């Protein structure tokens, strides 16, 4: 079983590495103690398997050459040999136990989320990730991480897109990366809001399913600052391939600065819901929000892909009663791919994208202020 796990891990590692144009046949060592333990375990079992192969095939080749029929060899009889029965029972047990002990130790360590310095809740949402800092210095910080708008625009162009500008990280950049401090044990609570997702960053040494109505736990401790990339590892819908993960590990002093920036931005976002926005402000912000959250289904030109993804251009919803439009985007539509954005976007973001939908693509239906969205929650 562990041989198969090691081979599977090696294949996954090689497949992921190919994305970065670094062709390799082995899994990566990663950036954490856990990932290095998994790598060491994998290599130990690999060399044990190599040694077994050498012994077994060596014995076969020796027997075939030395005891062939043309030299008059007579087959030996081991039927009901107690010695042989003991040997081919005890030797495999010793080998399996010698591999099982370090494997079990590693697995138990991977599952031990106790004594964490901070906790982050990770929620998978088609097709983005939501991060909530539950405790620690960043307690209360919350944001959604989506495929970077520039990458999203490029992929929507299809064969006409110029990908040279993205280097090796095409479709592997996000607008808001997850930021964690180095040297601290970070506990993750993973769940999902719609379908099963799987949060996977190879350099951390594990992946964990995010399941609706269920909470999984995992942890990591990154020692060195750096950027670590991953993606959803569970087929979760038509845009499954555009759900990347970016984890940025910062030194404690840089992390403290980031926390202060996030808290300041959150305060400004809250204040923005209580002021009057101009149409130009709402349209500019709304276009950005639309490209990130809506264009994949409703298309950049608002024409949609009927019947699954209806057009916004000329839509009765987008040009009709504002209350109905707000309710649809806030609460989604059960039984369809229309997700609820109540817990994903802020009042200002929702007001902006609603205004954009009502005034782009040939529509002309007036603006919606953040206060209206706030009142409808």
C-alpha positions in Angstrom: 0.0 0.0 0.0 2.8 2.4 0.9 4.7 1.4 -2.2 1.6 2.4 -4.2 1.3 5.7 -2.2 4.9 6.5 -2.9 4.6 5.9 -6.6 1.3 7.9 -6.8 2.9 10.8 -4.9 5.9 10.7 -7.3 3.5 10.8 -10.3 1.5 13.7 -8.9 4.7 15.6 -8.1 6.0 15.1 -11.6 2.7 16.2 -13.1 2.6 19.3 -11.1 6.2 20.2 -11.8 5.6 19.9 -15.6 3.3 23.0 -15.3 6.4 25.0 -14.5 8.4 23.6 -17.4 10.6 21.7 -15.0 10.4 18.1 -16.2 11.0 15.8 -13.2 10.3 12.2 -12.2 10.3 12.6 -8.5 8.1 14.4 -5.9 9.4 17.7 -4.5 10.9 18.0 -1.0 8.6 20.9 -0.2 9.0 23.7 2.3 7.9 22.2 5.6 9.0 19.6 8.0 5.9 17.5 7.1 6.7 17.7 3.3 10.3 16.7 3.9 9.2 13.8 6.2 6.9 12.6 3.4 9.7 12.9 0.8 12.2 11.0 3.1 9.6 8.3 3.6 8.9 8.0 -0.1 12.6 7.8 -0.9 13.2 5.2 1.9 10.4 3.0 0.6 11.6 3.5 -3.0 15.1 2.3 -2.2 13.7 -0.7 -0.2 11.7 -1.6 -3.3 14.8 -1.2 -5.5 16.7 -3.6 -3.1 13.9 -6.1 -3.2 13.9 -5.9 -7.0 17.6 -6.5 -7.2 17.5 -9.5 -4.9 14.4 -11.1 -6.5 15.5 -10.6 -10.1 19.1 -11.4 -9.3 18.0 -14.7 -7.8 15.8 -15.4 -10.8 18.6 -14.6 -13.3 21.1 -16.6 -11.3 18.8 -19.6 -11.1 17.9 -19.5 -14.8 21.6 -19.4 -15.9 23.1 -21.7 -13.3 20.4 -24.3 -13.0 19.2 -24.6 -16.6 18.0 -27.9 -18.0 20.8 -28.0 -20.6 23.3 -28.4 -17.8 21.5 -31.3 -16.3 20.0 -29.4 -13.4 17.1 -31.1 -11.5 14.4 -28.9 -9.9 14.6 -28.8 -6.1 11.5 -29.7 -4.1 10.3 -27.3 -1.4 6.9 -28.8 -0.9 5.9 -28.8 2.8 9.3 -27.3 3.7 8.9 -25.7 7.2 12.0 -23.6 6.7 10.8 -22.1 3.4 7.3 -21.4 4.9 8.9 -19.5 7.8 11.2 -17.6 5.5 8.7 -16.4 3.0 6.3 -15.4 5.8 8.7 -13.7 8.2 10.8 -11.8 5.7 7.8 -9.9 4.1 6.4 -9.2 7.6 9.8 -7.7 8.7 9.9 -5.6 5.5 6.3 -4.3 5.9 6.7 -3.5 9.6 9.9 -1.7 9.0 8.1 0.5 6.5 4.8 0.8 8.4 6.4 2.2 11.6 7.9 5.4 10.0 4.8 5.7 7.8 2.5 5.6 10.8 4.6 8.1 12.7 4.5 10.5 9.8 0.7 10.2 9.3 0.1 10.7 13.0 2.2 13.9 12.9 0.3 15.1 9.9 -3.0 14.8 11.7 -1.9 16.4 14.9 -3.3 20.0 14.8 -2.9 20.6 18.5 -1.0 23.6 20.0 -1.5 25.7 16.9 -0.5 29.4 17.0 -3.4 30.5 14.8 -6.3 29.1 12.9 -7.6 29.8 9.4 -10.9 28.7 8.0 -10.7 27.7 4.3 -14.0 27.5 2.3 -14.1 26.2 -1.2 -16.6 28.0 -3.4 -17.1 27.5 -7.2 -14.5 28.6 -8.3 -12.6 30.5 -5.6 -11.4 30.2 -2.0 -12.6 32.1 1.0 -10.2 32.6 3.9 -11.3 33.6 7.4 -8.6 34.2 10.1 -10.3 32.8 13.1 -7.8 33.9 15.8 -4.3 35.3 16.2 -3.1 38.7 15.2 -5.2 38.7 12.1 -8.5 37.6 13.8 -11.4 38.9 11.9 -9.6 39.3 8.6 -11.6 37.7 5.8 -11.3 37.8 2.0 -11.9 35.8 -1.2 -9.1 34.6 -3.4 -9.8 34.1 -7.1 -7.9 33.6 -10.3 -6.1 36.9 -11.1 -8.2 39.1 -13.4 -5.5 39.4 -16.0 -5.2 35.6 -16.2 -9.0 35.3 -16.4 -9.2 37.8 -19.2 -6.4 35.9 -21.1 -8.1 32.5 -20.8 -11.4 33.9 -22.0 -9.7 35.0 -25.2 -8.9 31.4 -26.0 -6.5 30.8 -28.8 -6.0 34.5 -29.3 -4.5 35.1 -25.9 -0.8 36.2 -25.6 0.5 34.0 -22.8 4.2 35.1 -23.0 3.6 37.8 -20.4 2.7 35.3 -17.7 5.9 33.2 -17.8 5.6 29.9 -15.9 2.7 31.0 -13.7 -0.1 31.2 -16.2 -3.4 30.3 -14.4 -1.5 30.1 -11.1 -1.8 33.7 -9.9 -4.6 35.0 -7.6 -5.9 38.4 -6.7 -5.6 37.9 -3.0 -3.1 35.3 -1.8 -3.3 33.6 1.6 -0.6 35.1 3.8 0.8 33.2 6.8 3.7 34.0 9.2 6.9 31.9 9.1 7.9 29.9 12.2 4.3 29.5 13.5 2.0 26.5 13.4 -1.0 27.3 11.4 -4.2 25.2 11.8 -6.6 25.0 8.8 -10.3 24.2 9.0 -11.5 23.2 5.6 -15.0 23.1 4.3 -17.0 24.0 1.2 -20.1 26.0 0.3 -21.3 24.0 -2.7 -19.5 20.9 -4.0 -16.4 19.0 -2.9 -13.2 20.8 -3.4 -9.6 19.8 -2.3 -7.1 22.3 -1.0 -3.6 21.2 -2.3 -0.3 23.0 -2.1 2.4 20.4 -2.9 5.2 22.3 -1.0 3.2 21.9 2.2 3.3 18.1 1.9 -0.5 17.3 2.1 -3.9 17.9 0.5 -7.2 17.9 2.2 -10.8 17.7 0.9 -13.2 20.6 1.5 -16.6 19.0 1.8 -20.0 20.8 2.2 -21.4 20.4 5.7 -18.2 18.8 7.1 -15.0 20.3 8.5 -11.6 18.7 7.9 -8.4 19.8 9.8 -4.8 20.2 8.7 -1.8 22.2 9.7 1.5 23.6 8.4 4.6 25.4 9.7 6.7 27.1 7.1 10.2 28.0 8.2 11.4 30.2 5.3 9.6 33.2 3.5 8.4 32.3 0.1 5.5 31.9 -2.4 4.0 28.4 -2.7 1.4 27.5 -5.3 -1.3 24.9 -5.6 -4.8 24.4 -6.9 -8.0 22.5 -6.3 -7.3 18.8 -6.6 -11.0 17.7 -6.9 -13.0 17.9 -10.0 -15.5 20.6 -8.9 -17.2 21.9 -12.1 -16.5 23.5 -15.4 -14.0 26.0 -14.1 -12.1 23.5 -11.9 -8.9 24.2 -13.7 -9.1 27.9 -12.9 -9.1 27.7 -9.1 -5.5 28.2 -8.0 -4.1 28.6 -4.5 -1.2 31.0 -3.6 0.3 30.9 -0.1 2.7 33.6 0.8 4.8 33.0 3.9 6.1 36.2 5.4 8.6 36.9 8.2 6.9 37.9 11.4 7.6 41.6 11.0 6.4 41.6 7.4 3.3 39.6 8.4 2.5 42.2 11.1 2.6 44.9 8.4 0.3 42.9 6.2 -2.2 42.4 9.1 -2.3 46.1 9.7 -2.9 46.8 6.0 -5.8 44.2 5.9 -7.4 45.6 9.0 -7.2 49.1 7.6 -8.7 48.0 4.3 -11.5 46.2 6.1 -12.3 49.4 8.1 -12.3 51.4 4.8 -14.5 48.8 3.2 -17.0 49.0 6.0 -17.1 52.8 5.8 -17.6 52.6 2.0 -20.9 51.0 2.5 -22.3 54.1 4.2 -21.3 56.7 1.6 -22.9 57.7 -1.7 -20.9 56.4 -4.7 -20.9 58.1 -8.1 -22.0 56.1 -11.1 -18.4 56.3 -12.6 -17.0 54.9 -9.3 -19.5 52.0 -9.3 -19.0 51.2 -12.9 -15.2 51.1 -12.7 -15.2 48.9 -9.6 -18.1 46.9 -10.9 -16.2 45.9 -14.1 -13.4 44.5 -12.0 -15.7 42.5 -9.8 -17.6 41.3 -12.9 -14.5 40.1 -14.7 -13.4 38.2 -11.5 -16.7 36.7 -10.5 -19.2 36.7 -13.4 -17.5 36.7 -16.7 -16.6 33.0 -16.7 -20.3 32.1 -16.9 -22.1 35.1 -18.3 -19.2 35.9 -20.6 -17.2 39.1 -20.8 -19.7 40.6 -23.3 -22.7 39.7 -21.1 -24.2 37.4 -23.7 -24.0 34.3 -21.4 -24.2 30.7 -22.5 -28.0 30.0 -22.5 -29.8 28.1 -21.1 -27.3 27.2 -18.3 -25.9 30.7 -18.1 -28.4 33.3 -19.2 -27.4 36.6 -20.8 -27.2 39.8 -18.8 -27.5 42.0 -21.8 -31.2 42.8 -22.1 -32.0 40.6 -19.1 -35.3 41.1 -17.4 -33.5 40.8 -14.0 -30.7 43.2 -14.8 -33.1 45.8 -16.2 -36.0 45.2 -13.9 -36.8 45.8 -10.2 -33.5 46.5 -8.3 -34.8 44.6 -5.2 -35.2 41.4 -7.3 -31.7 41.9 -8.8 -30.1 42.4 -5.4 -31.9 39.4 -3.9 -30.8 37.1 -6.8 -27.1 38.0 -6.4 -27.2 38.0 -2.6 -29.0 34.6 -2.3 -28.3 32.8 -5.6 -30.8 30.5 -7.2 -31.2 27.0 -5.9 -31.0 24.2 -8.5 -28.8 26.3 -10.9 -25.2 27.4 -11.1 -26.0 30.8 -9.7 -24.2 31.0 -6.4 -25.1 33.2 -3.5 -22.6 36.0 -3.1 -23.9 37.2 0.3 -20.8 35.8 2.1 -18.3 36.3 -0.8 -18.6 40.0 -1.8 -18.8 43.1 0.3 -21.7 45.6 0.1 -19.6 47.9 -2.0 -18.5 45.1 -4.4 -22.1 43.9 -4.7 -23.5 47.4 -5.4 -20.7 48.0 -8.0 -21.3 44.8 -9.9 -25.0 45.2 -9.8 -24.7 48.7 -11.2 -22.3 47.5 -13.8 -24.7 44.7 -14.9 -27.5 47.3 -15.1 -25.6 49.8 -17.2 -23.3 47.7 -19.4 -23.9 45.5 -22.5 -26.5 48.0 -23.7 -28.5 48.1 -20.5 -29.6 51.4 -18.9 -31.3 50.7 -15.6 -29.9 53.1 -13.0 -27.4 52.6 -10.1 -27.5 50.7 -6.8 -25.8 52.1 -3.8 -24.0 49.9 -1.1 -26.6 51.1 1.4 -29.4 49.3 -0.6 -27.4 46.1 -0.5 -26.7 46.5 3.2 -30.4 47.0 3.9 -31.3 43.8 1.9 -29.0 41.5 3.8 
